[in-house]
Structure formats: structure tokens, C-alpha cells
């Protein structure tokens, strides 16, 4: 991420899950 950029709630969730399951493929539905 660029310097000074805040982490969005979605990225916080993504990073938390990815840290717990590093080999998993995560799919998020955004919008709609």
C-alpha cells in the first residue's frame, strides 16, 4: 500500500483471514 493510505475494513478482514489461512483463495463480493 502507498504511504499514508489507511487500511479499509475490507482489507483488514482480508489480511486477518489471509494470515490465518495463507494458502486459501479468498473471494469477496463487493457492491450489489
mmCIF entry with sequence, helices, sheets and N, C-alpha, C, O atoms, coordinates in Angstrom:
data_MODEL
# 
_entry.id   MODEL 
# 
_entity.id                         1 
_entity.type                       polymer 
_entity.pdbx_number_of_molecules   1 
# 
_entity_poly.entity_id                      1 
_entity_poly.type                           'polypeptide(L)' 
_entity_poly.nstd_linkage                   no 
_entity_poly.nstd_monomer                   no 
_entity_poly.pdbx_seq_one_letter_code       
;(UNK)(UNK)(UNK)(UNK)(UNK)(UNK)(UNK)(UNK)(UNK)(UNK)(UNK)(UNK)(UNK)(UNK)(UNK)(UNK)
(UNK)(UNK)(UNK)(UNK)(UNK)(UNK)(UNK)(UNK)(UNK)(UNK)(UNK)(UNK)(UNK)(UNK)(UNK)(UNK)
;
_entity_poly.pdbx_seq_one_letter_code_can   XXXXXXXXXXXXXXXXXXXXXXXXXXXXXXXX 
_entity_poly.pdbx_strand_id                 A 
# 
loop_
_entity_poly_seq.entity_id 
_entity_poly_seq.num 
_entity_poly_seq.mon_id 
_entity_poly_seq.hetero 
1 1  UNK n 
1 2  UNK n 
1 3  UNK n 
1 4  UNK n 
1 5  UNK n 
1 6  UNK n 
1 7  UNK n 
1 8  UNK n 
1 9  UNK n 
1 10 UNK n 
1 11 UNK n 
1 12 UNK n 
1 13 UNK n 
1 14 UNK n 
1 15 UNK n 
1 16 UNK n 
1 17 UNK n 
1 18 UNK n 
1 19 UNK n 
1 20 UNK n 
1 21 UNK n 
1 22 UNK n 
1 23 UNK n 
1 24 UNK n 
1 25 UNK n 
1 26 UNK n 
1 27 UNK n 
1 28 UNK n 
1 29 UNK n 
1 30 UNK n 
1 31 UNK n 
1 32 UNK n 
# 
_struct_asym.id          A 
_struct_asym.entity_id   1 
# 
_struct_conf.conf_type_id            HELX_P 
_struct_conf.id                      HELX_P1 
_struct_conf.pdbx_PDB_helix_id       AA1 
_struct_conf.beg_label_comp_id       UNK 
_struct_conf.beg_label_asym_id       A 
_struct_conf.beg_label_seq_id        9 
_struct_conf.pdbx_beg_PDB_ins_code   ? 
_struct_conf.end_label_comp_id       UNK 
_struct_conf.end_label_asym_id       A 
_struct_conf.end_label_seq_id        20 
_struct_conf.pdbx_end_PDB_ins_code   ? 
_struct_conf.beg_auth_comp_id        UNK 
_struct_conf.beg_auth_asym_id        A 
_struct_conf.beg_auth_seq_id         9 
_struct_conf.end_auth_comp_id        UNK 
_struct_conf.end_auth_asym_id        A 
_struct_conf.end_auth_seq_id         20 
_struct_conf.pdbx_PDB_helix_class    1 
_struct_conf.details                 ? 
_struct_conf.pdbx_PDB_helix_length   12 
# 
_struct_conf_type.id          HELX_P 
_struct_conf_type.criteria    ? 
_struct_conf_type.reference   ? 
# 
loop_
_atom_site.group_PDB 
_atom_site.id 
_atom_site.type_symbol 
_atom_site.label_atom_id 
_atom_site.label_alt_id 
_atom_site.label_comp_id 
_atom_site.label_asym_id 
_atom_site.label_entity_id 
_atom_site.label_seq_id 
_atom_site.pdbx_PDB_ins_code 
_atom_site.Cartn_x 
_atom_site.Cartn_y 
_atom_site.Cartn_z 
_atom_site.occupancy 
_atom_site.B_iso_or_equiv 
_atom_site.pdbx_formal_charge 
_atom_site.auth_seq_id 
_atom_site.auth_comp_id 
_atom_site.auth_asym_id 
_atom_site.auth_atom_id 
_atom_site.pdbx_PDB_model_num 
ATOM 1   N N  . UNK A 1 1  ? 0.825   -1.193  0.000  1.00 0.00 ? 1  UNK A N  1 
ATOM 2   C CA . UNK A 1 1  ? 0.000   0.000   0.000  1.00 0.00 ? 1  UNK A CA 1 
ATOM 3   C C  . UNK A 1 1  ? 0.863   1.247   0.000  1.00 0.00 ? 1  UNK A C  1 
ATOM 4   O O  . UNK A 1 1  ? 2.004   1.236   0.461  1.00 0.00 ? 1  UNK A O  1 
ATOM 5   N N  . UNK A 1 2  ? 0.298   2.313   -0.523 1.00 0.00 ? 2  UNK A N  1 
ATOM 6   C CA . UNK A 1 2  ? 1.019   3.575   -0.562 1.00 0.00 ? 2  UNK A CA 1 
ATOM 7   C C  . UNK A 1 2  ? 1.167   4.133   0.854  1.00 0.00 ? 2  UNK A C  1 
ATOM 8   O O  . UNK A 1 2  ? 0.361   3.837   1.736  1.00 0.00 ? 2  UNK A O  1 
ATOM 9   N N  . UNK A 1 3  ? 2.184   4.923   1.054  1.00 0.00 ? 3  UNK A N  1 
ATOM 10  C CA . UNK A 1 3  ? 2.395   5.540   2.359  1.00 0.00 ? 3  UNK A CA 1 
ATOM 11  C C  . UNK A 1 3  ? 1.232   6.471   2.688  1.00 0.00 ? 3  UNK A C  1 
ATOM 12  O O  . UNK A 1 3  ? 0.743   7.193   1.819  1.00 0.00 ? 3  UNK A O  1 
ATOM 13  N N  . UNK A 1 4  ? 0.795   6.452   3.933  1.00 0.00 ? 4  UNK A N  1 
ATOM 14  C CA . UNK A 1 4  ? -0.267  7.339   4.369  1.00 0.00 ? 4  UNK A CA 1 
ATOM 15  C C  . UNK A 1 4  ? -1.664  6.858   3.997  1.00 0.00 ? 4  UNK A C  1 
ATOM 16  O O  . UNK A 1 4  ? -2.649  7.535   4.292  1.00 0.00 ? 4  UNK A O  1 
ATOM 17  N N  . UNK A 1 5  ? -1.760  5.697   3.353  1.00 0.00 ? 5  UNK A N  1 
ATOM 18  C CA . UNK A 1 5  ? -3.069  5.173   2.974  1.00 0.00 ? 5  UNK A CA 1 
ATOM 19  C C  . UNK A 1 5  ? -3.620  4.342   4.121  1.00 0.00 ? 5  UNK A C  1 
ATOM 20  O O  . UNK A 1 5  ? -2.942  3.455   4.638  1.00 0.00 ? 5  UNK A O  1 
ATOM 21  N N  . UNK A 1 6  ? -4.854  4.634   4.515  1.00 0.00 ? 6  UNK A N  1 
ATOM 22  C CA . UNK A 1 6  ? -5.478  3.869   5.592  1.00 0.00 ? 6  UNK A CA 1 
ATOM 23  C C  . UNK A 1 6  ? -6.023  2.565   5.043  1.00 0.00 ? 6  UNK A C  1 
ATOM 24  O O  . UNK A 1 6  ? -6.466  2.491   3.897  1.00 0.00 ? 6  UNK A O  1 
ATOM 25  N N  . UNK A 1 7  ? -5.983  1.542   5.877  1.00 0.00 ? 7  UNK A N  1 
ATOM 26  C CA . UNK A 1 7  ? -6.496  0.233   5.501  1.00 0.00 ? 7  UNK A CA 1 
ATOM 27  C C  . UNK A 1 7  ? -8.021  0.248   5.630  1.00 0.00 ? 7  UNK A C  1 
ATOM 28  O O  . UNK A 1 7  ? -8.561  0.635   6.666  1.00 0.00 ? 7  UNK A O  1 
ATOM 29  N N  . UNK A 1 8  ? -8.698  -0.170  4.579  1.00 0.00 ? 8  UNK A N  1 
ATOM 30  C CA . UNK A 1 8  ? -10.156 -0.209  4.602  1.00 0.00 ? 8  UNK A CA 1 
ATOM 31  C C  . UNK A 1 8  ? -10.620 -1.401  5.436  1.00 0.00 ? 8  UNK A C  1 
ATOM 32  O O  . UNK A 1 8  ? -9.847  -2.330  5.668  1.00 0.00 ? 8  UNK A O  1 
ATOM 33  N N  . UNK A 1 9  ? -11.885 -1.383  5.891  1.00 0.00 ? 9  UNK A N  1 
ATOM 34  C CA . UNK A 1 9  ? -12.401 -2.532  6.646  1.00 0.00 ? 9  UNK A CA 1 
ATOM 35  C C  . UNK A 1 9  ? -12.290 -3.841  5.861  1.00 0.00 ? 9  UNK A C  1 
ATOM 36  O O  . UNK A 1 9  ? -12.024 -4.891  6.445  1.00 0.00 ? 9  UNK A O  1 
ATOM 37  N N  . UNK A 1 10 ? -12.492 -3.785  4.549  1.00 0.00 ? 10 UNK A N  1 
ATOM 38  C CA . UNK A 1 10 ? -12.390 -4.993  3.723  1.00 0.00 ? 10 UNK A CA 1 
ATOM 39  C C  . UNK A 1 10 ? -10.961 -5.524  3.730  1.00 0.00 ? 10 UNK A C  1 
ATOM 40  O O  . UNK A 1 10 ? -10.747 -6.728  3.865  1.00 0.00 ? 10 UNK A O  1 
ATOM 41  N N  . UNK A 1 11 ? -9.987  -4.638  3.587  1.00 0.00 ? 11 UNK A N  1 
ATOM 42  C CA . UNK A 1 11 ? -8.590  -5.081  3.584  1.00 0.00 ? 11 UNK A CA 1 
ATOM 43  C C  . UNK A 1 11 ? -8.170  -5.601  4.960  1.00 0.00 ? 11 UNK A C  1 
ATOM 44  O O  . UNK A 1 11 ? -7.362  -6.525  5.052  1.00 0.00 ? 11 UNK A O  1 
ATOM 45  N N  . UNK A 1 12 ? -8.714  -5.012  6.029  1.00 0.00 ? 12 UNK A N  1 
ATOM 46  C CA . UNK A 1 12 ? -8.425  -5.522  7.374  1.00 0.00 ? 12 UNK A CA 1 
ATOM 47  C C  . UNK A 1 12 ? -8.930  -6.949  7.506  1.00 0.00 ? 12 UNK A C  1 
ATOM 48  O O  . UNK A 1 12 ? -8.236  -7.818  8.034  1.00 0.00 ? 12 UNK A O  1 
ATOM 49  N N  . UNK A 1 13 ? -10.153 -7.183  7.018  1.00 0.00 ? 13 UNK A N  1 
ATOM 50  C CA . UNK A 1 13 ? -10.733 -8.522  7.075  1.00 0.00 ? 13 UNK A CA 1 
ATOM 51  C C  . UNK A 1 13 ? -9.929  -9.485  6.210  1.00 0.00 ? 13 UNK A C  1 
ATOM 52  O O  . UNK A 1 13 ? -9.643  -10.607 6.626  1.00 0.00 ? 13 UNK A O  1 
ATOM 53  N N  . UNK A 1 14 ? -9.567  -9.048  5.013  1.00 0.00 ? 14 UNK A N  1 
ATOM 54  C CA . UNK A 1 14 ? -8.779  -9.883  4.097  1.00 0.00 ? 14 UNK A CA 1 
ATOM 55  C C  . UNK A 1 14 ? -7.452  -10.273 4.742  1.00 0.00 ? 14 UNK A C  1 
ATOM 56  O O  . UNK A 1 14 ? -7.083  -11.447 4.751  1.00 0.00 ? 14 UNK A O  1 
ATOM 57  N N  . UNK A 1 15 ? -6.746  -9.301  5.274  1.00 0.00 ? 15 UNK A N  1 
ATOM 58  C CA . UNK A 1 15 ? -5.431  -9.569  5.869  1.00 0.00 ? 15 UNK A CA 1 
ATOM 59  C C  . UNK A 1 15 ? -5.526  -10.486 7.085  1.00 0.00 ? 15 UNK A C  1 
ATOM 60  O O  . UNK A 1 15 ? -4.654  -11.329 7.293  1.00 0.00 ? 15 UNK A O  1 
ATOM 61  N N  . UNK A 1 16 ? -6.577  -10.328 7.889  1.00 0.00 ? 16 UNK A N  1 
ATOM 62  C CA . UNK A 1 16 ? -6.755  -11.184 9.064  1.00 0.00 ? 16 UNK A CA 1 
ATOM 63  C C  . UNK A 1 16 ? -7.006  -12.631 8.647  1.00 0.00 ? 16 UNK A C  1 
ATOM 64  O O  . UNK A 1 16 ? -6.426  -13.554 9.218  1.00 0.00 ? 16 UNK A O  1 
ATOM 65  N N  . UNK A 1 17 ? -7.868  -12.826 7.655  1.00 0.00 ? 17 UNK A N  1 
ATOM 66  C CA . UNK A 1 17 ? -8.170  -14.188 7.192  1.00 0.00 ? 17 UNK A CA 1 
ATOM 67  C C  . UNK A 1 17 ? -6.960  -14.788 6.491  1.00 0.00 ? 17 UNK A C  1 
ATOM 68  O O  . UNK A 1 17 ? -6.644  -15.962 6.689  1.00 0.00 ? 17 UNK A O  1 
ATOM 69  N N  . UNK A 1 18 ? -6.285  -13.992 5.677  1.00 0.00 ? 18 UNK A N  1 
ATOM 70  C CA . UNK A 1 18 ? -5.122  -14.478 4.931  1.00 0.00 ? 18 UNK A CA 1 
ATOM 71  C C  . UNK A 1 18 ? -3.998  -14.873 5.886  1.00 0.00 ? 18 UNK A C  1 
ATOM 72  O O  . UNK A 1 18 ? -3.266  -15.825 5.615  1.00 0.00 ? 18 UNK A O  1 
ATOM 73  N N  . UNK A 1 19 ? -3.855  -14.162 6.988  1.00 0.00 ? 19 UNK A N  1 
ATOM 74  C CA . UNK A 1 19 ? -2.830  -14.508 7.973  1.00 0.00 ? 19 UNK A CA 1 
ATOM 75  C C  . UNK A 1 19 ? -3.147  -15.855 8.629  1.00 0.00 ? 19 UNK A C  1 
ATOM 76  O O  . UNK A 1 19 ? -2.244  -16.631 8.942  1.00 0.00 ? 19 UNK A O  1 
ATOM 77  N N  . UNK A 1 20 ? -4.438  -16.121 8.830  1.00 0.00 ? 20 UNK A N  1 
ATOM 78  C CA . UNK A 1 20 ? -4.861  -17.372 9.461  1.00 0.00 ? 20 UNK A CA 1 
ATOM 79  C C  . UNK A 1 20 ? -4.822  -18.546 8.487  1.00 0.00 ? 20 UNK A C  1 
ATOM 80  O O  . UNK A 1 20 ? -4.497  -19.671 8.866  1.00 0.00 ? 20 UNK A O  1 
ATOM 81  N N  . UNK A 1 21 ? -5.158  -18.267 7.222  1.00 0.00 ? 21 UNK A N  1 
ATOM 82  C CA . UNK A 1 21 ? -5.205  -19.309 6.187  1.00 0.00 ? 21 UNK A CA 1 
ATOM 83  C C  . UNK A 1 21 ? -4.391  -18.862 4.973  1.00 0.00 ? 21 UNK A C  1 
ATOM 84  O O  . UNK A 1 21 ? -4.976  -18.497 3.953  1.00 0.00 ? 21 UNK A O  1 
ATOM 85  N N  . UNK A 1 22 ? -3.067  -18.881 5.053  1.00 0.00 ? 22 UNK A N  1 
ATOM 86  C CA . UNK A 1 22 ? -2.225  -18.330 3.981  1.00 0.00 ? 22 UNK A CA 1 
ATOM 87  C C  . UNK A 1 22 ? -2.373  -19.011 2.623  1.00 0.00 ? 22 UNK A C  1 
ATOM 88  O O  . UNK A 1 22 ? -2.107  -18.389 1.594  1.00 0.00 ? 22 UNK A O  1 
ATOM 89  N N  . UNK A 1 23 ? -2.792  -20.275 2.602  1.00 0.00 ? 23 UNK A N  1 
ATOM 90  C CA . UNK A 1 23 ? -2.910  -20.988 1.328  1.00 0.00 ? 23 UNK A CA 1 
ATOM 91  C C  . UNK A 1 23 ? -4.303  -20.907 0.720  1.00 0.00 ? 23 UNK A C  1 
ATOM 92  O O  . UNK A 1 23 ? -4.544  -21.467 -0.349 1.00 0.00 ? 23 UNK A O  1 
ATOM 93  N N  . UNK A 1 24 ? -5.220  -20.216 1.388  1.00 0.00 ? 24 UNK A N  1 
ATOM 94  C CA . UNK A 1 24 ? -6.603  -20.146 0.909  1.00 0.00 ? 24 UNK A CA 1 
ATOM 95  C C  . UNK A 1 24 ? -6.756  -19.076 -0.169 1.00 0.00 ? 24 UNK A C  1 
ATOM 96  O O  . UNK A 1 24 ? -6.056  -18.063 -0.174 1.00 0.00 ? 24 UNK A O  1 
ATOM 97  N N  . UNK A 1 25 ? -7.683  -19.328 -1.069 1.00 0.00 ? 25 UNK A N  1 
ATOM 98  C CA . UNK A 1 25 ? -8.069  -18.339 -2.070 1.00 0.00 ? 25 UNK A CA 1 
ATOM 99  C C  . UNK A 1 25 ? -9.308  -17.641 -1.532 1.00 0.00 ? 25 UNK A C  1 
ATOM 100 O O  . UNK A 1 25 ? -10.338 -18.280 -1.317 1.00 0.00 ? 25 UNK A O  1 
ATOM 101 N N  . UNK A 1 26 ? -9.214  -16.336 -1.313 1.00 0.00 ? 26 UNK A N  1 
ATOM 102 C CA . UNK A 1 26 ? -10.332 -15.597 -0.732 1.00 0.00 ? 26 UNK A CA 1 
ATOM 103 C C  . UNK A 1 26 ? -11.110 -14.872 -1.818 1.00 0.00 ? 26 UNK A C  1 
ATOM 104 O O  . UNK A 1 26 ? -10.534 -14.200 -2.674 1.00 0.00 ? 26 UNK A O  1 
ATOM 105 N N  . UNK A 1 27 ? -12.409 -15.018 -1.768 1.00 0.00 ? 27 UNK A N  1 
ATOM 106 C CA . UNK A 1 27 ? -13.291 -14.342 -2.719 1.00 0.00 ? 27 UNK A CA 1 
ATOM 107 C C  . UNK A 1 27 ? -14.216 -13.418 -1.947 1.00 0.00 ? 27 UNK A C  1 
ATOM 108 O O  . UNK A 1 27 ? -14.849 -13.827 -0.974 1.00 0.00 ? 27 UNK A O  1 
ATOM 109 N N  . UNK A 1 28 ? -14.289 -12.179 -2.383 1.00 0.00 ? 28 UNK A N  1 
ATOM 110 C CA . UNK A 1 28 ? -15.166 -11.200 -1.758 1.00 0.00 ? 28 UNK A CA 1 
ATOM 111 C C  . UNK A 1 28 ? -16.121 -10.655 -2.803 1.00 0.00 ? 28 UNK A C  1 
ATOM 112 O O  . UNK A 1 28 ? -15.721 -10.360 -3.929 1.00 0.00 ? 28 UNK A O  1 
ATOM 113 N N  . UNK A 1 29 ? -17.376 -10.524 -2.429 1.00 0.00 ? 29 UNK A N  1 
ATOM 114 C CA . UNK A 1 29 ? -18.352 -9.887  -3.305 1.00 0.00 ? 29 UNK A CA 1 
ATOM 115 C C  . UNK A 1 29 ? -18.475 -8.437  -2.843 1.00 0.00 ? 29 UNK A C  1 
ATOM 116 O O  . UNK A 1 29 ? -18.854 -8.170  -1.703 1.00 0.00 ? 29 UNK A O  1 
ATOM 117 N N  . UNK A 1 30 ? -18.155 -7.517  -3.726 1.00 0.00 ? 30 UNK A N  1 
ATOM 118 C CA . UNK A 1 30 ? -18.161 -6.095  -3.394 1.00 0.00 ? 30 UNK A CA 1 
ATOM 119 C C  . UNK A 1 30 ? -19.203 -5.402  -4.264 1.00 0.00 ? 30 UNK A C  1 
ATOM 120 O O  . UNK A 1 30 ? -19.250 -5.608  -5.477 1.00 0.00 ? 30 UNK A O  1 
ATOM 121 N N  . UNK A 1 31 ? -20.038 -4.577  -3.633 1.00 0.00 ? 31 UNK A N  1 
ATOM 122 C CA . UNK A 1 31 ? -21.093 -3.910  -4.384 1.00 0.00 ? 31 UNK A CA 1 
ATOM 123 C C  . UNK A 1 31 ? -22.380 -4.698  -4.294 1.00 0.00 ? 31 UNK A C  1 
ATOM 124 O O  . UNK A 1 31 ? -22.588 -5.480  -3.366 1.00 0.00 ? 31 UNK A O  1 
ATOM 125 N N  . UNK A 1 32 ? -23.229 -4.483  -5.259 1.00 0.00 ? 32 UNK A N  1 
ATOM 126 C CA . UNK A 1 32 ? -24.536 -5.178  -5.324 1.00 0.00 ? 32 UNK A CA 1 
ATOM 127 C C  . UNK A 1 32 ? -25.032 -5.538  -3.959 1.00 0.00 ? 32 UNK A C  1 
ATOM 128 O O  . UNK A 1 32 ? -26.107 -6.122  -3.827 1.00 0.00 ? 32 UNK A O  1 
# 
